[in-house]
Amino acid sequence: MTFQAPKGTKDIFGAEMEVWRKVEEILRNTARDYGFREIRTPVIEHTELFHRGVGDTTDIVQKEMYSFEDKAGRSISLRPELTASAARAYVEHGMKNLPQPVKLFYIGPNFRYENPQAGRYRQHHQFGVEIFGAASSEAEVEIISIGADLIERLGIGGVALYVNSIGCPECRGAYKAELAKFLSEKMDSLCGTCRQRFERNPLRILDCKTDECKRLLGSAPSMLDSLDEDCRAHFDGVLKTLSLLGIGCQVNPRIVRGLDYYTRTVFEFVESGGSGLTVIGGGRYDGLIGEVGGPPTPGAGFGMGIERLVLNMQNGADSAETAEGPAIFFANAGEPGLGKARALTFALRKAGVSAEYDLLGRSVKAQMKYADKINAARSVVIGDDELEKNEASVRNMRTGESSQIKINDISEIIRLTKS
């Protein structure tokens, strides 16, 4: 009997793994440049955390969570997103007592039962940043600016930034009533999903991707017209500061995001080509900490799917890379040569140099073919003659050039591999 990975999951290895490593390195380095510190939260959480944090009206909670009862009868869920988990950690560990704001970043897997698509799986990986404890519009500018910087560092082209304000709960209530009145006259033309959303939360309808619903929403009232004075001033502050930093954006009143915890500013970095995929999405969520049991605490953050980043980089003109191989490969001829190749390999590894030798007893010719296949930077053949002379020829596998080394001089070999 053979097995395959479950639908919506995948194995990551080989050349693709090298792209992942490169992406994760850029993500971590950029986050640290902006003063964010890494947090790792459990893959499982109490289901109620997501009902309270993400929202009962969202598609995630309604349709997509992997939930089960543990042996003690508690409802447990694989986390569908990471912001609620970060908020739970902020409350549980008393981070309100730390110097504010608290700036966190994370990289990890999420789980959602949805139809797999390009760059999105049922187990997908997310990078995100969160700022807890900053109420001013500077917090949104901070997270949008790191998003713009990441897109540049990752070399992703053709991405546009769209921003909107969905106001605070007070001014949003009036808008919901106005939107519901508008939609009630068009119920027969809405898709089945949107008719269900109308009962739970009509704002979710603005996020519909079907062509007919998008056409109908073209004449819908705008949330921006319902903002109160404070929310309008806050949003204007975001737009003004982004302009001062030279970060271009477009106001799109149809952006609401798919999670109930958002307030005021929401934004998306969207591929402006044919795909229209969201690369980064986020915003402000001033009520989330309170929803998960903490004191009233402002927050803002974003998430980005790593699979989509990797797919984008693999499809880019300059993204094709071969997997990085060892700094040196020691081929051998005969039992004494094998012993020396083995000893040198382990000595170099202890010195922090990647090295390999043959494990299969192949011919020297086959060993050299193997060295080429694993992208070794240099190769050395060690046989009886080399042992007798204490000298061997090192071949640069990229250029074909050769140089001589003393095979008993580890420091010389180390210098050669790092030159």
N, C-alpha and C positions, 0 to 999 in steps of 0.2 A: 504493500500500500504506500502510495506517495502522497505528500501533503503540499498544499500551496498556501501562501499567506492569505488571510481573510480578505474578502472584497473591501476595497477602500484603504488597504494598507500596502506597504511596499518595503522591500529591503534596499538599503543604501550602501553601496560599496564601490570599489574601483575608482574610475575617473570621476564619477559623480560625487563620490565621497570627498575627493580633493576640492571640488567646487564648494561643497558644504563647509569644509574646513575654512576655506578662504572667506566665504560669506560670514560665518560665525566669528572669525577673527576681526573682520571689519566692524561687525555689529558691536562686539564687546569693546573694542578699542574706541569707537566713537562714543559709546555710552559713558565710558570712563572719562573721556575728554570733556564731557558735559557735566561731570560730577555725579553720575548715577552709580549706585552700588548694587551688585547682583544679589538676587534673592531666589531661592528654590523652594517651591511649595509642593505638598503632596499631590500625586496624580489623582487620588480619590479625596472627596470631601463629602460632608453631610449634604444630602440633596436639598435641604431647606435653605442652605446658603445661596444656591442659585435661584431658587424661587423668590427669595427676598432681594437678592442683589441684582440678578439679571432681569427678573420680572416674569410674572405668570403669563403675560400676554405675548411674550416673544415666541418666535418659531423655535428657538433653541430649547426653551423649557417645554413648550407644547408638543414638539415632535422629535427633537434631535438628541436628547440626552440618553446616555447609557446609564440606567439606574437599576439597582438591585437591593435586596435585603441581605445584610450580612447574617452571620450565625446567631447574633443577638437580637435580630429583628429590626435593626436600624436601617433606614433608607440611606444608601450610599450611592454616589454618582461619580463616574469618571468625569473629571472637570472638562466642560465644554469651552471654557475660556479662562484667562488668568487674572483679570482685573479683580473679580470678586474674591479670589484666593489671596491676592496681595492685600486687599482691604481687610480680609479676615485676619491675616498675619499682623497688619498694622495695629488692629484692636487687641488681639490676643497677647502680643508681646509689648504692649504699652509704649508703642513708638511715638505716641503724643508727647511723651516726656523727653524725647530726643530733640536736638536743635531742629527747628522747623525752617523750611519745608524738608520733608523726608523724600529723597529721590531714589527710586528703585528701578532696576531693569531685570528682565528675565528672558530665558530661552528654554522652551520645553514643549512637550507634546500636549495637544488637546484632542478631544474625542467628540465627534458629532455624527449621528446617524443621518447622513444625507447622501444624495446621489454623487458619486465620485465624478470629478471633472478635471481638466488639465490644471495641474498645480494645486489641486485641493483634494484631500483624501479624508476618509473617516477618522483616521489618525493623522493629524497634521501638526506641524510644529510652528510655534509662534515666538516672535521676538516682540517685546513691548517695554514701554517705559511708563512710570507712574510718578506723579508729584502730589504728595499729600501735605496739606497745610498752607497752601498759597491761594488766596481768594482773588488776587488781582489778575487782570488780563495778561500780565507778564508770564503767567504760568502757561497759558495756551501758546503764547509766542515762543516760549522755550521749547515746548514739545514739537511745535510745527517746525521750528528752525532745525532741531536735530533730525527730524524727518527729511527735510530738504537736503541737509548735509549728507545723510545716509544715501539718499538717491544719487547724489553726485559721486560719493566715494565708491558706491557699488557700480557706477558706470551705466545706470539705467536711463535711457533716453526716452523722449516723448511722453513725459509725465506732467500732468496739469494738476494744480492745487485748487480745490473747491472748498469754500467755507460757507457756513450758515449759522444762524442762531435760532434755537428752538425755545428760547426764553426760559424763565423760571416757572415753577408749578402754577403760580398765580396768573401770570399773563398767558400761559399756555392753555389754561382752562377755558378762557374766553375764545381762543383760537380753535380749540377742539370743537366747541359748540358751533362755530361758524363753518368749519370744515364739514362737520357731520350734516349740517343743513344742506350744504352744497352737494355732498355725496348722496344724500337720501333721494335726490331727484334723478340719480343716475345708477341706482342699484342694479337694475336689470342688465346694464352694460358692463358692470364690473366682473372680473373673473371670480371663480368660486372662492379662492383663497382670500381675496379682498372683501368679499361679502362676509366671511367669517371674521376678518380683522375689524370690520366696521363695528361689530358688537363689542369686541374686546378693547380695541384701541385704534380709532380711525387714523391716527398719525402714521401707523404702520403702512397704510395704503400708499402714502407718498413714496415708499421705498419699493413699490412693485416694479418688476422688470418687464412685464408683458407690454407689448406694443399698444394694445387697445387701452389699457389702464393709463399708460403714460400719456396717450393722446387726450384722454378725458381730463387728466390732471393738469393739462396745459393752461386751462382757464380757472384753476382752483385758486382760492384766496391764499395770500402769502403770509406765513408766520411773521415775517419781518414787519408787516403792517400792524401786528398786534402786540409788539414788544412794549413793555412799560419803559419809563424813563431810565431806570437803572440798567435794565438789560440792553437798551439801545446804546447807552454810554459805554457799557462794557464791550459790546461788539465793535463799536467805533474805535475803541482803544486797541482792540486786536488788529483791526484793519490798518490803523494808522502806524502802529509799531512794525507790522510786517512790511509796510511800504518803506519805512525808515531803514529797515535792514536789507531792502532790495529783494525781498521774497515776493514774487508775483503771485497773485491769486485771483480767482473769480468767485463772486458771490452767487451761490446756487440755492435758492429757497426751498428746493425739493429734497435736500439732504437732511435726513433725520437719524440715520444709523439704525441698526437693528436691535438695540438693547434699550431697556426702559430706564436705565439709571442716568442717561445723559441729561444735562441741563445746559442752557445757554450755548456756548460755542460747540459746533460739531464740524468736522472737516474730513476730507478724503483726498489722497493723492491717487489719481486715476490715469491709467494708460490711455493716452489720447488717440492711439491707433484704432484698428478695427476691433480689438478685444474689449476695450472699455472696462477692463478688470481693475478693481481697487487694489492698489499696492499697499497703502497705509490708510487706516481709518481710526479716528479717535475723537476726543473732545473733552468737555468738562462734565464732572459728575459730583456736584456738591452734596447730594443726599445719600451717597452710597455708604459711607462710613457709618452714618446713623442707622441705615437699614440693616447693617450686619452687627449692630449692638454697641457701636462706639459713640462718642460725643459728636455733635455737629462739626464736621471737618470738611473743608473744600478739597477737591481733587481734580486732577486732569491727567490724561494719558493717551496712548495709542497702542495699537497692535498691528503687526504685519506678518503675513504668512511666509515662512522661509521657503516652502516648496515653490511658491511663485517666483521668489527671488532667484532660486537656483535655476528654474526653468527659463527665466528671462536671460540669465547670464549664459546658460548653455546655448540659447538661440542667438546670442549676440555674435557679431562678426569676429570679435577678439576673445571670445570666451573659451574656445576649444583648447584644452590643455591636456597633456599627458600626465598620468599619475607620477608623482615624484618618486624616484627610485633611490637606492642606497648610494652613499658617497663613493663606495668602492666595493667591488666584487672580487673575491679571491678564488680563482680557478686552481685546480691542483692536478698533478699527474703522479700517481703512485701513493702508497700508504704514508711515507714520510712527508710528502707534499700536502696530503690531506691534514696531517697533524699540525703542520705549520700554518696552513690556511685557517684551520679551526682556532688555533691559539691567537693569531693576529686578529681574526674577526672578533673574538670575545674581548681582547685587550682594547680594541678601538671602541667597541660599544661602551665599555666602562669609562672611556674617556669622552663619551658624548658624541661619537662619530657613528653614523649609520653604516653598517657593513654587513655583507652576506658572504656565505660560501656554499658549495654544492652539498646537498644532503642526499642525493640520489645515486651517487657513484657513476655519473655520466662521463663520456669521453670529453677531452679538453675542447674539441670542436662544439659538442653539444652544450657544454658549460658556457662557452662564449656566446652562443646563440641565446641561451637563457639570460645571460647578463644584459644582452641587448633588449630582450623582451621586457625585462623588469626595469628598464631605463636607468641602469647603473651609470653613474657619472664617469667612473674609471674602472678598469679591470687589470688584474695581475694574474699571471700564470706562475705557479710555484711547483717546480719539479726537482729532480735530483741535481741538475746543473745549477739551478738557482740556489739550492741549499748549500752546495759545495762552495759557490762563489760568494754567498751571502749577498747576492745582488739579483734584482729582478727588474724587468721592464714594465712600467705602468703605462697603460694606454688610455688616453682621453677618448671616451666613447662618443663624444660630440664632434670633435675635430679630427680624430685619428692620430693626433700627435702622441709621441712616446717620450718617456723620460726614465732615468734609472734611479732606483732607490736601494738602500741597504735594508734588507728585510728584517734585520734584528734591531733597527733603529725606529722604535715606535714614534718618537717625537718627530722624526723626519716625515714619516708617513702621515701623521696628523697634519703637519704643516702643508703637505701636498694636497690633501683632501680639502683643506679650507682655503686654498689659493684660487 
